[in-house]
Amino acid sequence: MSKKVAVVAIGGNSLIKDKTHQSVEDQYLAAKETAQHIADMIEEGWDVVIGHGNGPQVGFILRRSEIAAKVEGMHEIPLDVCGADSQGAIGYALQQNLQNEFHKRGIDKSVATVVTQVLVDRDDPAFKNPSKPIGGFMDVSEAQRREKEMGWTVVEDAGRGWRRVVASPMPMKVVELEPVKSLIDAGVVVISVGGGGIPVIEKDGAYIGTAAVIDKDFASSLLAQLIHADLLLISTAVEKVALNFGKPDEKWLDHMTLSEAKKYLAEGAHFAKGSMAPKIQAIIWFLENGGKQALITNPENIGRALKRETGTWIEP
């Protein structure tokens, strides 16, 4: 293992700037920006493993699948396969942009995307309480039909219609860990656990894909633990973490200890459930299991943050 290995988790939303920039080409250009910041890290001597989100992208795949099924009678795509599709497409955009950036800078590095399965426990309590909305909106009769025929869990979503919800279980094992480690050892920039990994369960000694969504920050945290990474870097929409975010007494943090992070999280008011809280939880998990340091910042400030000029550092 190289001296400095960083797992960098980037959001699926970070590839979509706004509602008017959602096309494949727009996402490719956003990936190009991210690739420049990662190339900066590599020039500073880091070996990098990239994890990424895929929420919006899987949403698009599902929507296309639903429309094609209605209009053309095409088969619909299962959620685990949507995850695999998105890993391939996002991996392709990142890897090509990185290859081009390396070529431009004269960096002698290869890049590879590993389509990664992540094992979850089929008895994980999350399966009893599915809460992650996916796919398009349905009217009540469509929702009831899918619940009956396909075994979906459906909920009414804030007066906007009915939606399918799936479980968000904790990741337990990265199935392709050994190939990922071999690639890192060979100095390859690896893109892995895309979208949190393709969720699989184990039954009678065999892996089976399951309809679930694994949090990409937890999957990146697990991977960082398993490869003994020196840094877990979570790239997000804000430059730093704030206490009382968006309130008059908002306070930006340069540094947190593990115990402070746990205290602020337990207080409940500081980190939003769907956005910052899981990132802080993923970092706590990493540091509690031997991780040395973690960093939260936005993509354009990665270089400055690594020099400790900005970002929020969390250390034991």
Secondary structure as UniProt FT lines:
FT   STRAND          5..10
FT   HELIX           13..15
FT   TURN            19..20
FT   HELIX           24..43
FT   TURN            44..45
FT   STRAND          47..52
FT   HELIX           55..72
FT   HELIX           79..105
FT   STRAND          111..113
FT   STRAND          117..119
FT   TURN            122..123
FT   HELIX           125..128
FT   STRAND          132..138
FT   HELIX           140..150
FT   STRAND          153..156
FT   TURN            158..159
FT   STRAND          162..167
FT   STRAND          173..174
FT   TURN            175..176
FT   HELIX           177..185
FT   TURN            186..187
FT   STRAND          189..191
FT   HELIX           194..196
FT   STRAND          198..203
FT   TURN            204..205
FT   STRAND          206..209
FT   HELIX           216..226
FT   TURN            227..228
FT   STRAND          231..235
FT   STRAND          241..243
FT   TURN            244..246
FT   TURN            248..249
FT   STRAND          251..253
FT   STRAND          255..257
FT   HELIX           258..267
FT   TURN            273..275
FT   HELIX           276..288
FT   TURN            289..290
FT   STRAND          294..297
FT   HELIX           299..301
FT   HELIX           302..306
FT   TURN            307..308
FT   STRAND          312..315
//
